[in-house]
């Protein structure tokens, strides 16, 4: 059965200890100016509100992270779930429009025009090729055809995490939005330690 953001949002979450046991690192710009975005949207006290929900290890993460920074892969997941609980009434689905808005705000006009010019096929394939620049474990491979792009992630326990899976569906949905290509995005179990996103338009 295809997985959607809705179905993944309804799955039981992993226990925090299980999430924090995930090995590996990701590049800081996978989180980007997360603290600034919260303050802009929810007020100056948003960062402090969120920190009260976080384990001590994550409460020290800088509110702005760049490509020069690295954080444990579990930080992306723990922060995401805390943001959803503190500001979005626990509804993971409500994160999607915020991610699209923040991504658009973080890209310059030239970059937005470039994504539109590249088109959905090339933009999704480009993202898959850059996967190991962002995550230190696992792999991503894109297969594209007319009106369809499938990206398969293999080789890391991270790829079984429901919140991470939902974030990948949101990321692909964001690419379609940036490329001005209306479509649908679903996910599939792809075997042991593997997950696939499938975009159609």
C-alpha positions in Angstrom: 0.0 0.0 0.0 1.4 3.4 -0.9 2.4 5.6 2.0 1.4 9.2 2.2 2.1 12.1 4.5 -1.3 11.5 6.1 -0.7 7.8 6.7 2.8 8.4 8.1 1.5 11.1 10.4 -0.9 8.6 11.9 1.7 6.0 12.6 3.0 5.6 16.2 6.2 7.6 16.7 9.4 5.9 17.7 10.4 6.3 21.3 12.9 9.1 21.8 15.6 6.7 22.9 15.2 4.7 19.8 15.4 7.7 17.6 18.5 9.0 19.4 20.1 5.6 18.9 20.3 6.2 15.2 23.9 6.5 14.1 25.3 9.0 11.7 25.4 12.7 10.9 23.8 15.1 8.6 24.8 18.5 7.2 23.6 21.4 9.1 21.7 23.0 6.3 19.2 20.1 6.4 17.9 22.1 9.3 19.1 25.6 8.2 17.8 28.7 10.0 15.3 26.6 11.9 15.4 28.8 15.0 15.0 32.0 13.0 12.1 30.6 11.2 10.3 29.7 14.4 10.9 33.2 15.9 9.6 34.8 12.7 6.5 32.7 12.7 5.7 32.2 16.3 7.3 35.1 18.1 10.5 35.9 20.0 10.0 33.3 22.7 9.5 30.4 20.3 13.1 29.2 20.5 13.0 29.1 24.3 9.6 27.3 24.2 11.0 24.6 21.9 14.2 24.1 24.0 12.2 23.2 27.0 10.9 20.2 25.0 14.3 19.0 23.8 16.8 16.6 25.4 19.9 18.5 26.7 22.0 17.3 23.7 19.6 19.0 21.2 18.8 22.1 23.3 22.3 23.3 22.6 21.9 23.2 18.8 22.5 26.6 17.2 19.3 28.2 15.8 21.0 28.7 12.4 23.0 25.9 10.8 24.9 26.0 7.5 26.6 23.6 5.1 29.7 23.9 7.3 27.9 22.4 10.3 27.1 18.8 11.1 24.5 17.4 13.6 23.5 13.9 14.5 20.8 12.6 12.2 18.5 12.1 15.1 18.6 15.9 15.8 16.6 16.5 12.6 13.9 14.1 13.8 13.8 15.1 17.5 13.6 18.8 16.5 10.9 18.2 13.9 8.7 16.3 16.3 9.2 18.9 19.0 8.2 21.7 16.6 5.1 19.8 15.6 4.1 19.2 19.2 4.8 22.7 20.5 3.5 24.8 17.6 1.3 22.6 15.4 -0.9 20.8 17.9 0.9 17.5 17.2 -0.2 17.4 13.6 2.8 16.5 11.4 0.8 17.2 8.3 0.6 20.9 9.2 4.4 21.1 8.7 4.2 20.9 4.9 3.1 24.4 4.0 5.6 25.8 6.5 8.4 23.9 4.8 7.4 25.1 1.4 7.2 28.7 2.6 10.6 28.5 4.4 12.2 26.9 1.4 10.9 29.6 -0.9 12.0 32.3 1.5 15.5 30.7 1.7 16.1 30.6 -2.0 16.9 33.6 -4.1 15.0 34.6 -7.2 17.7 33.1 -9.4 17.7 29.8 -7.6 13.9 29.6 -7.8 14.0 30.3 -11.5 16.7 27.6 -11.9 14.5 25.0 -10.3 11.6 25.9 -12.5 13.9 25.8 -15.6 15.4 22.4 -14.6 11.9 20.9 -14.2 10.8 18.3 -11.7 12.7 15.4 -13.3 16.1 17.0 -13.2 15.6 18.7 -9.8 14.6 15.5 -8.1 17.5 13.6 -9.7 19.9 16.4 -8.7 18.7 16.1 -5.1 19.3 12.3 -5.1 22.9 12.8 -6.5 23.7 15.1 -3.6 22.4 12.8 -0.9 25.8 11.8 0.4 26.8 15.4 0.6 24.1 15.8 3.3 24.0 12.4 5.0 27.1 10.4 5.9 25.4 7.0 5.6 23.2 5.2 3.1 22.5 6.0 -0.6 19.9 7.5 -2.8 19.3 6.6 -6.4 16.8 8.3 -8.8 14.9 6.8 -11.7 13.0 9.2 -13.9 10.6 8.8 -16.8 8.0 11.1 -18.3 5.8 12.3 -15.6 7.4 10.2 -12.9 10.4 10.2 -10.6 11.3 7.5 -8.0 14.1 8.0 -5.5 15.2 4.9 -3.5 17.1 5.3 -0.3 19.0 2.3 0.9 21.4 1.2 3.7 20.6 3.1 6.9 18.2 2.5 9.8 17.2 6.1 9.4 15.1 5.2 6.4 12.6 3.2 8.5 11.8 6.2 10.7 8.2 7.4 10.0 9.0 11.1 10.6 12.0 10.9 8.3 9.9 9.2 5.7 7.3 11.9 6.0 10.0 14.6 5.6 11.2 13.0 2.4 7.6 13.1 1.0 7.4 16.7 2.0 10.8 17.5 0.4 9.7 16.0 -2.9 6.4 17.8 -2.7 8.3 21.0 -2.2 10.4 20.3 -5.2 7.2 19.9 -7.3 5.9 23.2 -5.9 9.2 25.0 -6.7 9.2 23.5 -10.2 5.5 24.6 -10.7 4.6 21.0 -11.4 1.3 19.9 -9.8 1.5 16.2 -8.9 1.3 13.6 -6.1 4.0 12.1 -3.9 3.8 8.7 -2.2 6.2 6.4 -0.4 6.9 2.7 -0.6 8.8 0.2 1.5 11.6 -0.9 -0.7 13.1 -3.8 1.3 15.4 -4.0 4.3 16.6 -0.6 5.5 15.1 1.0 2.3 12.4 3.5 1.4 11.3 5.0 -1.9 9.5 8.3 -2.8 7.5 8.3 -6.0 6.4 11.5 -7.6 3.9 11.5 -10.5 2.6 14.4 -12.5 
